[in-house]
Amino acid sequence: MWVTLSGMTEAVHLGAMLALAALWLTAGALADGLPGASSARVLRQRSGTVLALAAGGLAVLVALLLIPAPEWAPATPGAIDPQRLALLLPLLPAALAAGFALRRVARLWTGASAFTSAPNVPLPPALRAGGAHPLLAIPLQATGLAALAGGALATGWLRLDGSGAIGVLVTGLVLAVIALGVRHALRHSRLAENALPLLSPVRVDQRRSMTPWV
């Protein structure tokens, strides 16, 4: 059982950990629905919300890294400090989200904004396929899962008593991300087929059948 220090600092830190998980999980859930947007206006709204949530998640994560956390000492020698592990788990996926996912979401928002004069136009296949790209949703969802595990550690809902337990936790997260990756890759492949450009333009000769030209 974890021996914790009481006080305002601990409460604020735990609240920030839960807010971190909520922001990233919501961003990942909304990112998953981007390809299902019914119009360019809806895609613009959803992608803007994803950007705002992810930016908030990054801000909370940076604040948690900069602000000293309360000292949580394990009751048994050799046990793992849950606060340090809770912050380490979402670091890598958050960095991937900042480097890859948010750039793609920003491009989607810009592309959808080009249809502001006709906001109810059906979503173009290229934008729909872009919203389904694995590098868009996977980093956001992976960060959400890692932040959820970190929040469970910080609150004491999840307790690890050795390196073997850490391995099980990390393996579970990796398997979940792989399953999400397969799902997103299959969906993106299907949608990308509808967005392929016409490689060989054609012209119609009224006296002959349609013939390709390069």
C-alpha positions in Angstrom: 0.0 0.0 0.0 1.3 3.5 -0.9 2.1 5.9 1.9 1.2 9.4 0.6 1.6 12.9 1.9 -1.7 14.8 2.4 -2.2 18.4 1.4 -3.3 20.8 -1.4 -0.2 19.9 -3.5 -1.2 16.3 -3.7 -4.8 17.1 -4.5 -3.8 19.5 -7.3 -1.4 17.0 -8.8 -3.9 14.2 -8.8 -6.5 16.5 -10.4 -4.0 17.4 -13.1 -3.3 13.7 -13.8 -7.0 13.0 -14.2 -7.5 16.1 -16.4 -4.5 14.9 -18.5 -6.2 11.6 -19.1 -9.6 13.2 -19.8 -8.2 15.6 -22.4 -6.2 13.0 -24.3 -8.9 10.4 -24.2 -11.5 12.9 -25.5 -9.1 14.1 -28.2 -8.5 10.5 -29.3 -12.2 9.6 -29.4 -13.0 12.7 -31.5 -10.1 12.0 -33.8 -11.5 8.5 -34.4 -14.7 10.1 -35.7 -13.1 12.5 -38.1 -13.5 10.3 -41.2 -17.2 10.0 -40.4 -17.8 13.8 -40.7 -20.9 14.5 -42.8 -19.6 17.7 -44.3 -16.6 20.0 -44.5 -18.1 22.2 -41.8 -18.4 19.3 -39.4 -14.9 18.2 -40.1 -13.6 21.7 -39.5 -15.4 21.9 -36.1 -14.2 18.5 -35.0 -10.6 19.0 -36.1 -10.5 22.3 -34.3 -11.8 20.7 -31.1 -9.2 17.9 -31.4 -6.5 20.6 -31.8 -7.7 22.5 -28.7 -8.0 19.3 -26.5 -4.6 18.1 -27.6 -3.0 21.5 -27.0 -4.6 21.5 -23.5 -3.2 18.0 -22.9 0.3 19.0 -23.9 0.1 22.1 -21.6 -1.0 20.0 -18.6 1.7 17.4 -19.3 4.4 20.2 -19.5 3.0 21.7 -16.2 3.2 18.3 -14.5 6.8 17.9 -15.6 7.9 21.4 -14.5 6.0 21.5 -11.2 7.5 19.3 -8.5 5.2 16.5 -7.6 4.4 15.5 -4.0 6.7 12.8 -2.7 4.9 9.5 -2.7 7.1 7.0 -0.9 6.4 3.3 -1.4 5.7 1.4 1.9 7.9 -1.5 0.9 11.6 -1.2 -0.1 12.2 -1.6 -3.9 8.6 -0.7 -4.8 8.0 1.7 -7.7 7.2 5.4 -7.2 3.8 5.7 -9.0 4.2 9.4 -9.6 7.3 9.1 -11.7 5.9 6.2 -13.6 2.6 8.0 -14.2 4.4 10.9 -15.9 6.7 8.7 -17.9 4.0 6.6 -19.5 2.4 9.3 -21.7 5.6 11.1 -22.5 6.6 9.2 -25.7 3.1 9.0 -27.3 2.5 12.7 -26.5 5.8 13.6 -28.3 4.6 11.5 -31.3 1.2 13.3 -31.1 2.9 16.7 -31.1 5.2 15.7 -34.0 2.8 13.9 -36.3 -0.8 13.8 -35.3 -1.4 17.5 -34.6 0.2 18.5 -37.9 -2.2 16.3 -39.8 -5.1 17.6 -37.8 -4.1 21.1 -38.6 -3.9 20.3 -42.3 -7.4 18.8 -42.1 -8.7 22.0 -40.4 -7.0 24.1 -43.1 -8.4 21.9 -45.9 -11.9 22.0 -44.4 -11.7 25.7 -44.0 -11.3 26.1 -47.8 -15.0 25.1 -48.0 -16.3 27.9 -45.7 -18.2 29.4 -48.6 -20.1 26.2 -49.0 -20.1 24.7 -45.5 -22.6 22.0 -46.2 -20.7 20.5 -49.2 -20.2 16.7 -48.8 -16.8 15.8 -47.4 -14.3 15.2 -50.3 -12.8 11.7 -50.3 -9.3 13.0 -49.9 -10.1 14.8 -46.7 -12.0 11.8 -45.4 -9.0 9.6 -46.1 -6.7 12.1 -44.5 -8.9 12.0 -41.3 -8.4 8.2 -41.2 -4.6 8.2 -41.4 -3.1 6.0 -38.7 -0.5 8.7 -37.7 -3.4 11.0 -36.9 -5.5 9.0 -34.4 -3.1 6.5 -33.1 -0.7 8.9 -31.2 -3.7 10.7 -29.7 -5.3 7.5 -28.6 -2.1 6.0 -27.3 -1.4 9.1 -25.2 -5.0 8.8 -23.9 -4.5 5.2 -22.8 -1.1 5.9 -21.3 -2.5 8.9 -19.4 -5.4 6.8 -18.2 -2.9 4.2 -16.8 -0.9 7.1 -15.3 -4.0 8.5 -13.6 -4.8 5.1 -12.2 -1.3 4.8 -10.8 -1.4 8.4 -9.4 -4.7 7.8 -7.6 -3.8 4.4 -6.3 -6.4 2.6 -8.3 -3.6 0.6 -9.9 -0.6 -0.6 -7.9 2.6 -2.1 -9.2 4.9 -4.0 -6.9 7.8 -4.8 -9.2 9.4 -4.6 -12.7 7.3 -7.6 -13.8 4.1 -5.7 -13.2 5.5 -2.8 -15.2 6.3 -5.1 -18.0 2.7 -6.4 -18.0 1.3 -2.9 -18.0 3.5 -1.7 -20.9 2.9 -4.9 -22.9 -0.9 -4.4 -22.5 -0.6 -0.8 -23.7 1.5 -1.8 -26.7 -0.9 -4.6 -27.7 -3.8 -2.1 -27.4 -2.0 0.4 -29.7 -1.2 -2.4 -32.2 -4.8 -3.4 -32.3 -5.8 0.3 -32.9 -3.1 0.5 -35.6 -4.4 -2.4 -37.5 -8.0 -1.0 -37.4 -6.9 2.4 -38.5 -4.7 1.1 -41.3 -7.5 -1.0 -42.7 -9.9 1.9 -42.6 -7.4 4.3 -44.2 -6.6 1.8 -47.0 -10.3 1.5 -47.8 -10.9 5.2 -47.8 -7.7 6.0 -49.7 -8.9 3.9 -52.6 -11.8 6.3 -53.2 -9.4 9.3 -53.0 -6.9 8.2 -55.7 -6.4 10.8 -58.3 -7.0 10.1 -62.0 -3.6 9.1 -63.2 -4.4 9.2 -67.0 -6.8 11.9 -68.1 -9.1 11.0 -70.9 -10.9 13.0 -73.6 -13.9 12.0 -75.5 -13.9 12.0 -79.3 -17.4 12.2 -80.5 -16.7 10.1 -83.5 -14.6 7.5 -81.6 -14.6 5.7 -78.3 -13.0 7.2 -75.3 -9.2 7.0 -75.6 -6.5 7.8 -73.0 -3.8 10.4 -73.5 -0.8 11.3 -71.5 
